[in-house]
Amino acid sequence: MPVSSTTGIKLDALTKERIREAAGSLDRTPHWFMKKAVMYWLERVEAGASVADMLNEVELKDDDRLNSVLTRQRLLNAD
């Protein structure tokens, strides 16, 4: 079995509480809930899903502007 290591993400307090409550409603830990969420999306991306498959049109426009690595690189190299 592969060795596991810890990876962290920054979450605001409200999101952390939502995860805690959602996990509790399923009788699971927040760790279990987050790991399942990551695996859910990882498997979909590996199967060919794109960002557009994950977000609605409004979210996609903002997400591309704020999170696209290529967009940020283009902006940095525009000078």
N, CA, C and O atoms as a Maestro MAE file, in Angstrom:
{
 s_m_m2io_version
 :::
 2.0.0
}

f_m_ct {
 s_m_title
 :::
 protein
 m_atom[316] {
  # First column is atom index #
  i_m_mmod_type
  r_m_x_coord
  r_m_y_coord
  r_m_z_coord
  i_m_residue_number
  s_m_chain_name
  s_m_pdb_residue_name
  s_m_pdb_atom_name
  i_m_atomic_number
  :::
  1 25 0.848 -1.184 0.000 1 A "MET " " N  " 7
  2 3 0.000 0.000 0.000 1 A "MET " " CA " 6
  3 2 0.890 1.243 0.000 1 A "MET " " C  " 6
  4 15 1.876 1.293 0.736 1 A "MET " " O  " 8
  5 25 0.552 2.256 -0.823 2 A "PRO " " N  " 7
  6 3 1.364 3.471 -0.883 2 A "PRO " " CA " 6
  7 2 1.382 4.205 0.454 2 A "PRO " " C  " 6
  8 15 0.417 4.168 1.218 2 A "PRO " " O  " 8
  9 25 2.488 4.863 0.711 3 A "VAL " " N  " 7
  10 3 2.617 5.664 1.918 3 A "VAL " " CA " 6
  11 2 1.820 6.949 1.736 3 A "VAL " " C  " 6
  12 15 1.903 7.590 0.689 3 A "VAL " " O  " 8
  13 25 1.057 7.324 2.741 4 A "SER " " N  " 7
  14 3 0.264 8.553 2.690 4 A "SER " " CA " 6
  15 2 1.044 9.705 3.290 4 A "SER " " C  " 6
  16 15 1.890 9.516 4.164 4 A "SER " " O  " 8
  17 25 0.746 10.898 2.809 5 A "SER " " N  " 7
  18 3 1.302 12.100 3.408 5 A "SER " " CA " 6
  19 2 0.194 13.139 3.500 5 A "SER " " C  " 6
  20 15 -0.819 13.047 2.807 5 A "SER " " O  " 8
  21 25 0.392 14.105 4.345 6 A "THR " " N  " 7
  22 3 -0.615 15.134 4.566 6 A "THR " " CA " 6
  23 2 -0.459 16.251 3.547 6 A "THR " " C  " 6
  24 15 0.651 16.707 3.273 6 A "THR " " O  " 8
  25 25 -1.581 16.684 2.992 7 A "THR " " N  " 7
  26 3 -1.637 17.833 2.101 7 A "THR " " CA " 6
  27 2 -2.695 18.768 2.649 7 A "THR " " C  " 6
  28 15 -3.796 18.331 2.983 7 A "THR " " O  " 8
  29 25 -2.380 20.034 2.745 8 A "GLY " " N  " 7
  30 3 -3.331 20.972 3.330 8 A "GLY " " CA " 6
  31 2 -3.925 21.921 2.311 8 A "GLY " " C  " 6
  32 15 -3.313 22.224 1.287 8 A "GLY " " O  " 8
  33 25 -5.118 22.381 2.608 9 A "ILE " " N  " 7
  34 3 -5.749 23.444 1.838 9 A "ILE " " CA " 6
  35 2 -6.273 24.482 2.821 9 A "ILE " " C  " 6
  36 15 -6.664 24.148 3.940 9 A "ILE " " O  " 8
  37 25 -6.277 25.722 2.404 10 A "LYS " " N  " 7
  38 3 -6.790 26.787 3.256 10 A "LYS " " CA " 6
  39 2 -8.283 26.929 3.022 10 A "LYS " " C  " 6
  40 15 -8.734 27.075 1.886 10 A "LYS " " O  " 8
  41 25 -9.045 26.884 4.105 11 A "LEU " " N  " 7
  42 3 -10.494 27.024 4.047 11 A "LEU " " CA " 6
  43 2 -10.930 28.063 5.068 11 A "LEU " " C  " 6
  44 15 -10.369 28.153 6.160 11 A "LEU " " O  " 8
  45 25 -11.931 28.840 4.701 12 A "ASP " " N  " 7
  46 3 -12.467 29.793 5.670 12 A "ASP " " CA " 6
  47 2 -13.275 29.038 6.721 12 A "ASP " " C  " 6
  48 15 -13.636 27.877 6.529 12 A "ASP " " O  " 8
  49 25 -13.549 29.707 7.823 13 A "ALA " " N  " 7
  50 3 -14.227 29.067 8.953 13 A "ALA " " CA " 6
  51 2 -15.608 28.537 8.571 13 A "ALA " " C  " 6
  52 15 -16.005 27.464 9.025 13 A "ALA " " O  " 8
  53 25 -16.335 29.272 7.749 14 A "LEU " " N  " 7
  54 3 -17.672 28.833 7.354 14 A "LEU " " CA " 6
  55 2 -17.609 27.536 6.552 14 A "LEU " " C  " 6
  56 15 -18.417 26.633 6.770 14 A "LEU " " O  " 8
  57 25 -16.663 27.436 5.634 15 A "THR " " N  " 7
  58 3 -16.524 26.215 4.836 15 A "THR " " CA " 6
  59 2 -16.124 25.041 5.718 15 A "THR " " C  " 6
  60 15 -16.644 23.936 5.561 15 A "THR " " O  " 8
  61 25 -15.206 25.277 6.638 16 A "LYS " " N  " 7
  62 3 -14.801 24.208 7.553 16 A "LYS " " CA " 6
  63 2 -15.992 23.713 8.369 16 A "LYS " " C  " 6
  64 15 -16.151 22.511 8.582 16 A "LYS " " O  " 8
  65 25 -16.814 24.637 8.817 17 A "GLU " " N  " 7
  66 3 -18.002 24.255 9.589 17 A "GLU " " CA " 6
  67 2 -18.993 23.484 8.718 17 A "GLU " " C  " 6
  68 15 -19.589 22.507 9.170 17 A "GLU " " O  " 8
  69 25 -19.166 23.916 7.492 18 A "ARG " " N  " 7
  70 3 -20.064 23.205 6.576 18 A "ARG " " CA " 6
  71 2 -19.583 21.774 6.347 18 A "ARG " " C  " 6
  72 15 -20.384 20.840 6.324 18 A "ARG " " O  " 8
  73 25 -18.281 21.609 6.181 19 A "ILE " " N  " 7
  74 3 -17.715 20.266 5.997 19 A "ILE " " CA " 6
  75 2 -17.938 19.428 7.249 19 A "ILE " " C  " 6
  76 15 -18.329 18.264 7.164 19 A "ILE " " O  " 8
  77 25 -17.688 20.023 8.403 20 A "ARG " " N  " 7
  78 3 -17.877 19.300 9.661 20 A "ARG " " CA " 6
  79 2 -19.330 18.848 9.806 20 A "ARG " " C  " 6
  80 15 -19.595 17.709 10.190 20 A "ARG " " O  " 8
  81 25 -20.263 19.740 9.499 21 A "GLU " " N  " 7
  82 3 -21.681 19.394 9.617 21 A "GLU " " CA " 6
  83 2 -22.099 18.346 8.584 21 A "GLU " " C  " 6
  84 15 -22.833 17.411 8.903 21 A "GLU " " O  " 8
  85 25 -21.630 18.508 7.352 22 A "ALA " " N  " 7
  86 3 -21.973 17.531 6.311 22 A "ALA " " CA " 6
  87 2 -21.424 16.153 6.666 22 A "ALA " " C  " 6
  88 15 -22.124 15.148 6.542 22 A "ALA " " O  " 8
  89 25 -20.185 16.113 7.103 23 A "ALA " " N  " 7
  90 3 -19.577 14.838 7.488 23 A "ALA " " CA " 6
  91 2 -20.337 14.219 8.658 23 A "ALA " " C  " 6
  92 15 -20.614 13.020 8.667 23 A "ALA " " O  " 8
  93 25 -20.666 15.042 9.633 24 A "GLY " " N  " 7
  94 3 -21.410 14.545 10.787 24 A "GLY " " CA " 6
  95 2 -22.768 13.985 10.407 24 A "GLY " " C  " 6
  96 15 -23.221 12.991 10.976 24 A "GLY " " O  " 8
  97 25 -23.420 14.628 9.438 25 A "SER " " N  " 7
  98 3 -24.739 14.143 9.010 25 A "SER " " CA " 6
  99 2 -24.643 12.779 8.335 25 A "SER " " C  " 6
  100 15 -25.631 12.051 8.243 25 A "SER " " O  " 8
  101 25 -23.448 12.440 7.867 26 A "LEU " " N  " 7
  102 3 -23.214 11.136 7.240 26 A "LEU " " CA " 6
  103 2 -22.558 10.146 8.202 26 A "LEU " " C  " 6
  104 15 -22.221 9.025 7.821 26 A "LEU " " O  " 8
  105 25 -22.381 10.574 9.451 27 A "ASP " " N  " 7
  106 3 -21.685 9.768 10.456 27 A "ASP " " CA " 6
  107 2 -20.260 9.447 10.006 27 A "ASP " " C  " 6
  108 15 -19.788 8.317 10.131 27 A "ASP " " O  " 8
  109 25 -19.591 10.474 9.479 28 A "ARG " " N  " 7
  110 3 -18.210 10.352 9.017 28 A "ARG " " CA " 6
  111 2 -17.401 11.528 9.554 28 A "ARG " " C  " 6
  112 15 -17.959 12.497 10.069 28 A "ARG " " O  " 8
  113 25 -16.098 11.432 9.430 29 A "THR " " N  " 7
  114 3 -15.222 12.518 9.870 29 A "THR " " CA " 6
  115 2 -15.047 13.536 8.747 29 A "THR " " C  " 6
  116 15 -15.254 13.213 7.577 29 A "THR " " O  " 8
  117 25 -14.667 14.766 9.099 30 A "PRO " " N  " 7
  118 3 -14.348 15.736 8.053 30 A "PRO " " CA " 6
  119 2 -13.226 15.240 7.131 30 A "PRO " " C  " 6
  120 15 -13.256 15.500 5.928 30 A "PRO " " O  " 8
  121 25 -12.253 14.537 7.679 31 A "HIS " " N  " 7
  122 3 -11.168 13.976 6.859 31 A "HIS " " CA " 6
  123 2 -11.736 13.042 5.790 31 A "HIS " " C  " 6
  124 15 -11.376 13.146 4.617 31 A "HIS " " O  " 8
  125 25 -12.607 12.148 6.186 32 A "TRP " " N  " 7
  126 3 -13.229 11.209 5.245 32 A "TRP " " CA " 6
  127 2 -13.969 11.976 4.155 32 A "TRP " " C  " 6
  128 15 -13.840 11.672 2.969 32 A "TRP " " O  " 8
  129 25 -14.743 12.970 4.571 33 A "PHE " " N  " 7
  130 3 -15.548 13.747 3.636 33 A "PHE " " CA " 6
  131 2 -14.674 14.453 2.601 33 A "PHE " " C  " 6
  132 15 -14.956 14.400 1.403 33 A "PHE " " O  " 8
  133 25 -13.617 15.112 3.065 34 A "MET " " N  " 7
  134 3 -12.734 15.839 2.141 34 A "MET " " CA " 6
  135 2 -11.991 14.883 1.214 34 A "MET " " C  " 6
  136 15 -11.828 15.172 0.028 34 A "MET " " O  " 8
  137 25 -11.545 13.758 1.740 35 A "LYS " " N  " 7
  138 3 -10.834 12.792 0.909 35 A "LYS " " CA " 6
  139 2 -11.754 12.242 -0.179 35 A "LYS " " C  " 6
  140 15 -11.337 12.092 -1.327 35 A "LYS " " O  " 8
  141 25 -12.997 11.943 0.176 36 A "LYS " " N  " 7
  142 3 -13.959 11.456 -0.819 36 A "LYS " " CA " 6
  143 2 -14.240 12.519 -1.878 36 A "LYS " " C  " 6
  144 15 -14.366 12.199 -3.060 36 A "LYS " " O  " 8
  145 25 -14.339 13.775 -1.461 37 A "ALA " " N  " 7
  146 3 -14.586 14.860 -2.417 37 A "ALA " " CA " 6
  147 2 -13.424 14.983 -3.400 37 A "ALA " " C  " 6
  148 15 -13.641 15.137 -4.602 37 A "ALA " " O  " 8
  149 25 -12.217 14.917 -2.904 38 A "VAL " " N  " 7
  150 3 -11.040 14.995 -3.778 38 A "VAL " " CA " 6
  151 2 -11.028 13.815 -4.746 38 A "VAL " " C  " 6
  152 15 -10.808 13.996 -5.943 38 A "VAL " " O  " 8
  153 25 -11.260 12.630 -4.240 39 A "MET " " N  " 7
  154 3 -11.244 11.444 -5.102 39 A "MET " " CA " 6
  155 2 -12.364 11.497 -6.146 39 A "MET " " C  " 6
  156 15 -12.170 11.077 -7.287 39 A "MET " " O  " 8
  157 25 -13.523 12.006 -5.761 40 A "TYR " " N  " 7
  158 3 -14.653 12.137 -6.683 40 A "TYR " " CA " 6
  159 2 -14.247 12.969 -7.897 40 A "TYR " " C  " 6
  160 15 -14.435 12.547 -9.038 40 A "TYR " " O  " 8
  161 25 -13.690 14.155 -7.644 41 A "TRP " " N  " 7
  162 3 -13.320 15.040 -8.756 41 A "TRP " " CA " 6
  163 2 -12.084 14.550 -9.492 41 A "TRP " " C  " 6
  164 15 -11.994 14.706 -10.710 41 A "TRP " " O  " 8
  165 25 -11.138 13.967 -8.787 42 A "LEU " " N  " 7
  166 3 -9.946 13.430 -9.432 42 A "LEU " " CA " 6
  167 2 -10.324 12.352 -10.447 42 A "LEU " " C  " 6
  168 15 -9.825 12.351 -11.573 42 A "LEU " " O  " 8
  169 25 -11.193 11.450 -10.054 43 A "GLU " " N  " 7
  170 3 -11.613 10.384 -10.965 43 A "GLU " " CA " 6
  171 2 -12.331 10.940 -12.189 43 A "GLU " " C  " 6
  172 15 -12.166 10.420 -13.293 43 A "GLU " " O  " 8
  173 25 -13.114 11.977 -12.008 44 A "ARG " " N  " 7
  174 3 -13.818 12.574 -13.144 44 A "ARG " " CA " 6
  175 2 -12.856 13.280 -14.101 44 A "ARG " " C  " 6
  176 15 -12.992 13.165 -15.319 44 A "ARG " " O  " 8
  177 25 -11.900 13.999 -13.555 45 A "VAL " " N  " 7
  178 3 -10.910 14.668 -14.412 45 A "VAL " " CA " 6
  179 2 -10.080 13.626 -15.155 45 A "VAL " " C  " 6
  180 15 -9.818 13.775 -16.349 45 A "VAL " " O  " 8
  181 25 -9.672 12.589 -14.462 46 A "GLU " " N  " 7
  182 3 -8.907 11.527 -15.125 46 A "GLU " " CA " 6
  183 2 -9.721 10.842 -16.222 46 A "GLU " " C  " 6
  184 15 -9.156 10.296 -17.170 46 A "GLU " " O  " 8
  185 25 -11.040 10.871 -16.093 47 A "ALA " " N  " 7
  186 3 -11.918 10.277 -17.107 47 A "ALA " " CA " 6
  187 2 -12.240 11.262 -18.233 47 A "ALA " " C  " 6
  188 15 -12.970 10.925 -19.166 47 A "ALA " " O  " 8
  189 25 -11.690 12.487 -18.145 48 A "GLY " " N  " 7
  190 3 -11.863 13.438 -19.233 48 A "GLY " " CA " 6
  191 2 -12.682 14.672 -18.929 48 A "GLY " " C  " 6
  192 15 -12.868 15.508 -19.813 48 A "GLY " " O  " 8
  193 25 -13.176 14.817 -17.716 49 A "ALA " " N  " 7
  194 3 -13.962 16.005 -17.376 49 A "ALA " " CA " 6
  195 2 -13.089 17.257 -17.437 49 A "ALA " " C  " 6
  196 15 -11.895 17.216 -17.142 49 A "ALA " " O  " 8
  197 25 -13.704 18.356 -17.822 50 A "SER " " N  " 7
  198 3 -13.001 19.639 -17.869 50 A "SER " " CA " 6
  199 2 -13.552 20.554 -16.786 50 A "SER " " C  " 6
  200 15 -14.517 20.210 -16.103 50 A "SER " " O  " 8
  201 25 -12.945 21.705 -16.633 51 A "VAL " " N  " 7
  202 3 -13.448 22.685 -15.675 51 A "VAL " " CA " 6
  203 2 -14.889 23.048 -16.029 51 A "VAL " " C  " 6
  204 15 -15.726 23.216 -15.141 51 A "VAL " " O  " 8
  205 25 -15.174 23.165 -17.305 52 A "ALA " " N  " 7
  206 3 -16.533 23.502 -17.749 52 A "ALA " " CA " 6
  207 2 -17.548 22.440 -17.327 52 A "ALA " " C  " 6
  208 15 -18.723 22.753 -17.134 52 A "ALA " " O  " 8
  209 25 -17.112 21.204 -17.183 53 A "ASP " " N  " 7
  210 3 -18.008 20.141 -16.725 53 A "ASP " " CA " 6
  211 2 -18.315 20.256 -15.234 53 A "ASP " " C  " 6
  212 15 -19.305 19.704 -14.754 53 A "ASP " " O  " 8
  213 25 -17.470 20.968 -14.511 54 A "MET " " N  " 7
  214 3 -17.610 21.069 -13.060 54 A "MET " " CA " 6
  215 2 -18.381 22.298 -12.607 54 A "MET " " C  " 6
  216 15 -18.948 22.308 -11.514 54 A "MET " " O  " 8
  217 25 -18.405 23.336 -13.439 55 A "LEU " " N  " 7
  218 3 -18.971 24.616 -13.019 55 A "LEU " " CA " 6
  219 2 -20.073 25.069 -13.960 55 A "LEU " " C  " 6
  220 15 -20.122 24.658 -15.119 55 A "LEU " " O  " 8
  221 25 -20.960 25.922 -13.450 56 A "ASN " " N  " 7
  222 3 -21.943 26.527 -14.344 56 A "ASN " " CA " 6
  223 2 -21.292 27.703 -15.072 56 A "ASN " " C  " 6
  224 15 -20.161 28.072 -14.756 56 A "ASN " " O  " 8
  225 25 -21.983 28.289 -16.033 57 A "GLU " " N  " 7
  226 3 -21.386 29.328 -16.884 57 A "GLU " " CA " 6
  227 2 -20.894 30.538 -16.100 57 A "GLU " " C  " 6
  228 15 -19.824 31.073 -16.391 57 A "GLU " " O  " 8
  229 25 -21.659 30.971 -15.116 58 A "VAL " " N  " 7
  230 3 -21.266 32.139 -14.321 58 A "VAL " " CA " 6
  231 2 -20.012 31.821 -13.514 58 A "VAL " " C  " 6
  232 15 -19.063 32.606 -13.494 58 A "VAL " " O  " 8
  233 25 -20.011 30.678 -12.855 59 A "GLU " " N  " 7
  234 3 -18.842 30.277 -12.073 59 A "GLU " " CA " 6
  235 2 -17.613 30.106 -12.962 59 A "GLU " " C  " 6
  236 15 -16.502 30.457 -12.567 59 A "GLU " " O  " 8
  237 25 -17.815 29.572 -14.152 60 A "LEU " " N  " 7
  238 3 -16.704 29.306 -15.057 60 A "LEU " " CA " 6
  239 2 -15.987 30.592 -15.455 60 A "LEU " " C  " 6
  240 15 -14.757 30.636 -15.471 60 A "LEU " " O  " 8
  241 25 -16.737 31.623 -15.771 61 A "LYS " " N  " 7
  242 3 -16.123 32.889 -16.177 61 A "LYS " " CA " 6
  243 2 -15.256 33.448 -15.045 61 A "LYS " " C  " 6
  244 15 -14.112 33.841 -15.276 61 A "LYS " " O  " 8
  245 25 -15.793 33.483 -13.835 62 A "ASP " " N  " 7
  246 3 -15.024 33.979 -12.691 62 A "ASP " " CA " 6
  247 2 -13.850 33.064 -12.382 62 A "ASP " " C  " 6
  248 15 -12.763 33.537 -12.052 62 A "ASP " " O  " 8
  249 25 -14.062 31.760 -12.486 63 A "ASP " " N  " 7
  250 3 -13.003 30.812 -12.176 63 A "ASP " " CA " 6
  251 2 -11.837 30.949 -13.150 63 A "ASP " " C  " 6
  252 15 -10.678 30.933 -12.735 63 A "ASP " " O  " 8
  253 25 -12.133 31.083 -14.430 64 A "ASP " " N  " 7
  254 3 -11.058 31.265 -15.413 64 A "ASP " " CA " 6
  255 2 -10.260 32.527 -15.114 64 A "ASP " " C  " 6
  256 15 -9.032 32.535 -15.203 64 A "ASP " " O  " 8
  257 25 -10.960 33.578 -14.764 65 A "ARG " " N  " 7
  258 3 -10.292 34.852 -14.478 65 A "ARG " " CA " 6
  259 2 -9.429 34.755 -13.222 65 A "ARG " " C  " 6
  260 15 -8.338 35.323 -13.178 65 A "ARG " " O  " 8
  261 25 -9.899 34.054 -12.216 66 A "LEU " " N  " 7
  262 3 -9.212 34.025 -10.926 66 A "LEU " " CA " 6
  263 2 -8.236 32.862 -10.746 66 A "LEU " " C  " 6
  264 15 -7.261 32.988 -10.005 66 A "LEU " " O  " 8
  265 25 -8.481 31.741 -11.407 67 A "ASN " " N  " 7
  266 3 -7.727 30.529 -11.085 67 A "ASN " " CA " 6
  267 2 -6.972 29.881 -12.229 67 A "ASN " " C  " 6
  268 15 -6.186 28.961 -11.998 67 A "ASN " " O  " 8
  269 25 -7.184 30.329 -13.446 68 A "SER " " N  " 7
  270 3 -6.504 29.700 -14.571 68 A "SER " " CA " 6
  271 2 -5.005 29.988 -14.522 68 A "SER " " C  " 6
  272 15 -4.584 31.145 -14.517 68 A "SER " " O  " 8
  273 25 -4.220 28.941 -14.486 69 A "VAL " " N  " 7
  274 3 -2.763 29.088 -14.475 69 A "VAL " " CA " 6
  275 2 -2.302 29.734 -15.781 69 A "VAL " " C  " 6
  276 15 -1.443 30.615 -15.764 69 A "VAL " " O  " 8
  277 25 -2.861 29.306 -16.903 70 A "LEU " " N  " 7
  278 3 -2.469 29.876 -18.199 70 A "LEU " " CA " 6
  279 2 -2.813 31.356 -18.295 70 A "LEU " " C  " 6
  280 15 -2.024 32.146 -18.814 70 A "LEU " " O  " 8
  281 25 -3.982 31.733 -17.798 71 A "THR " " N  " 7
  282 3 -4.366 33.148 -17.829 71 A "THR " " CA " 6
  283 2 -3.394 33.981 -17.011 71 A "THR " " C  " 6
  284 15 -2.973 35.050 -17.453 71 A "THR " " O  " 8
  285 25 -3.035 33.508 -15.832 72 A "ARG " " N  " 7
  286 3 -2.082 34.254 -15.000 72 A "ARG " " CA " 6
  287 2 -0.718 34.353 -15.669 72 A "ARG " " C  " 6
  288 15 -0.072 35.399 -15.601 72 A "ARG " " O  " 8
  289 25 -0.271 33.281 -16.314 73 A "GLN " " N  " 7
  290 3 1.022 33.319 -17.002 73 A "GLN " " CA " 6
  291 2 0.989 34.317 -18.153 73 A "GLN " " C  " 6
  292 15 1.951 35.055 -18.365 73 A "GLN " " O  " 8
  293 25 -0.111 34.341 -18.894 74 A "ARG " " N  " 7
  294 3 -0.237 35.297 -20.000 74 A "ARG " " CA " 6
  295 2 -0.192 36.728 -19.488 74 A "ARG " " C  " 6
  296 15 0.450 37.586 -20.095 74 A "ARG " " O  " 8
  297 25 -0.866 36.990 -18.380 75 A "LEU " " N  " 7
  298 3 -0.864 38.336 -17.809 75 A "LEU " " CA " 6
  299 2 0.534 38.737 -17.341 75 A "LEU " " C  " 6
  300 15 0.949 39.882 -17.524 75 A "LEU " " O  " 8
  301 25 1.247 37.810 -16.745 76 A "LEU " " N  " 7
  302 3 2.601 38.107 -16.276 76 A "LEU " " CA " 6
  303 2 3.564 38.343 -17.434 76 A "LEU " " C  " 6
  304 15 4.489 39.147 -17.320 76 A "LEU " " O  " 8
  305 25 3.353 37.650 -18.538 77 A "ASN " " N  " 7
  306 3 4.250 37.766 -19.691 77 A "ASN " " CA " 6
  307 2 3.832 38.859 -20.667 77 A "ASN " " C  " 6
  308 15 4.511 39.081 -21.670 77 A "ASN " " O  " 8
  309 25 2.733 39.538 -20.390 78 A "ALA " " N  " 7
  310 3 2.216 40.560 -21.304 78 A "ALA " " CA " 6
  311 2 3.078 41.818 -21.317 78 A "ALA " " C  " 6
  312 15 3.003 42.615 -22.252 78 A "ALA " " O  " 8
  313 25 3.880 41.992 -20.300 79 A "ASP " " N  " 7
  314 3 4.700 43.220 -20.209 79 A "ASP " " CA " 6
  315 2 5.791 43.268 -21.222 79 A "ASP " " C  " 6
  316 15 6.554 44.233 -21.264 79 A "ASP " " O  " 8
  :::
 }
 m_bond[315] {
  # First column is bond index #
  i_m_from
  i_m_to
  i_m_order
  :::
  1 1 2 1
  2 2 3 1
  3 3 4 2
  4 3 5 1
  5 5 6 1
  6 6 7 1
  7 7 8 2
  8 7 9 1
  9 9 10 1
  10 10 11 1
  11 11 12 2
  12 11 13 1
  13 13 14 1
  14 14 15 1
  15 15 16 2
  16 15 17 1
  17 17 18 1
  18 18 19 1
  19 19 20 2
  20 19 21 1
  21 21 22 1
  22 22 23 1
  23 23 24 2
  24 23 25 1
  25 25 26 1
  26 26 27 1
  27 27 28 2
  28 27 29 1
  29 29 30 1
  30 30 31 1
  31 31 32 2
  32 31 33 1
  33 33 34 1
  34 34 35 1
  35 35 36 2
  36 35 37 1
  37 37 38 1
  38 38 39 1
  39 39 40 2
  40 39 41 1
  41 41 42 1
  42 42 43 1
  43 43 44 2
  44 43 45 1
  45 45 46 1
  46 46 47 1
  47 47 48 2
  48 47 49 1
  49 49 50 1
  50 50 51 1
  51 51 52 2
  52 51 53 1
  53 53 54 1
  54 54 55 1
  55 55 56 2
  56 55 57 1
  57 57 58 1
  58 58 59 1
  59 59 60 2
  60 59 61 1
  61 61 62 1
  62 62 63 1
  63 63 64 2
  64 63 65 1
  65 65 66 1
  66 66 67 1
  67 67 68 2
  68 67 69 1
  69 69 70 1
  70 70 71 1
  71 71 72 2
  72 71 73 1
  73 73 74 1
  74 74 75 1
  75 75 76 2
  76 75 77 1
  77 77 78 1
  78 78 79 1
  79 79 80 2
  80 79 81 1
  81 81 82 1
  82 82 83 1
  83 83 84 2
  84 83 85 1
  85 85 86 1
  86 86 87 1
  87 87 88 2
  88 87 89 1
  89 89 90 1
  90 90 91 1
  91 91 92 2
  92 91 93 1
  93 93 94 1
  94 94 95 1
  95 95 96 2
  96 95 97 1
  97 97 98 1
  98 98 99 1
  99 99 100 2
  100 99 101 1
  101 101 102 1
  102 102 103 1
  103 103 104 2
  104 103 105 1
  105 105 106 1
  106 106 107 1
  107 107 108 2
  108 107 109 1
  109 109 110 1
  110 110 111 1
  111 111 112 2
  112 111 113 1
  113 113 114 1
  114 114 115 1
  115 115 116 2
  116 115 117 1
  117 117 118 1
  118 118 119 1
  119 119 120 2
  120 119 121 1
  121 121 122 1
  122 122 123 1
  123 123 124 2
  124 123 125 1
  125 125 126 1
  126 126 127 1
  127 127 128 2
  128 127 129 1
  129 129 130 1
  130 130 131 1
  131 131 132 2
  132 131 133 1
  133 133 134 1
  134 134 135 1
  135 135 136 2
  136 135 137 1
  137 137 138 1
  138 138 139 1
  139 139 140 2
  140 139 141 1
  141 141 142 1
  142 142 143 1
  143 143 144 2
  144 143 145 1
  145 145 146 1
  146 146 147 1
  147 147 148 2
  148 147 149 1
  149 149 150 1
  150 150 151 1
  151 151 152 2
  152 151 153 1
  153 153 154 1
  154 154 155 1
  155 155 156 2
  156 155 157 1
  157 157 158 1
  158 158 159 1
  159 159 160 2
  160 159 161 1
  161 161 162 1
  162 162 163 1
  163 163 164 2
  164 163 165 1
  165 165 166 1
  166 166 167 1
  167 167 168 2
  168 167 169 1
  169 169 170 1
  170 170 171 1
  171 171 172 2
  172 171 173 1
  173 173 174 1
  174 174 175 1
  175 175 176 2
  176 175 177 1
  177 177 178 1
  178 178 179 1
  179 179 180 2
  180 179 181 1
  181 181 182 1
  182 182 183 1
  183 183 184 2
  184 183 185 1
  185 185 186 1
  186 186 187 1
  187 187 188 2
  188 187 189 1
  189 189 190 1
  190 190 191 1
  191 191 192 2
  192 191 193 1
  193 193 194 1
  194 194 195 1
  195 195 196 2
  196 195 197 1
  197 197 198 1
  198 198 199 1
  199 199 200 2
  200 199 201 1
  201 201 202 1
  202 202 203 1
  203 203 204 2
  204 203 205 1
  205 205 206 1
  206 206 207 1
  207 207 208 2
  208 207 209 1
  209 209 210 1
  210 210 211 1
  211 211 212 2
  212 211 213 1
  213 213 214 1
  214 214 215 1
  215 215 216 2
  216 215 217 1
  217 217 218 1
  218 218 219 1
  219 219 220 2
  220 219 221 1
  221 221 222 1
  222 222 223 1
  223 223 224 2
  224 223 225 1
  225 225 226 1
  226 226 227 1
  227 227 228 2
  228 227 229 1
  229 229 230 1
  230 230 231 1
  231 231 232 2
  232 231 233 1
  233 233 234 1
  234 234 235 1
  235 235 236 2
  236 235 237 1
  237 237 238 1
  238 238 239 1
  239 239 240 2
  240 239 241 1
  241 241 242 1
  242 242 243 1
  243 243 244 2
  244 243 245 1
  245 245 246 1
  246 246 247 1
  247 247 248 2
  248 247 249 1
  249 249 250 1
  250 250 251 1
  251 251 252 2
  252 251 253 1
  253 253 254 1
  254 254 255 1
  255 255 256 2
  256 255 257 1
  257 257 258 1
  258 258 259 1
  259 259 260 2
  260 259 261 1
  261 261 262 1
  262 262 263 1
  263 263 264 2
  264 263 265 1
  265 265 266 1
  266 266 267 1
  267 267 268 2
  268 267 269 1
  269 269 270 1
  270 270 271 1
  271 271 272 2
  272 271 273 1
  273 273 274 1
  274 274 275 1
  275 275 276 2
  276 275 277 1
  277 277 278 1
  278 278 279 1
  279 279 280 2
  280 279 281 1
  281 281 282 1
  282 282 283 1
  283 283 284 2
  284 283 285 1
  285 285 286 1
  286 286 287 1
  287 287 288 2
  288 287 289 1
  289 289 290 1
  290 290 291 1
  291 291 292 2
  292 291 293 1
  293 293 294 1
  294 294 295 1
  295 295 296 2
  296 295 297 1
  297 297 298 1
  298 298 299 1
  299 299 300 2
  300 299 301 1
  301 301 302 1
  302 302 303 1
  303 303 304 2
  304 303 305 1
  305 305 306 1
  306 306 307 1
  307 307 308 2
  308 307 309 1
  309 309 310 1
  310 310 311 1
  311 311 312 2
  312 311 313 1
  313 313 314 1
  314 314 315 1
  315 315 316 2
  :::
 }
}
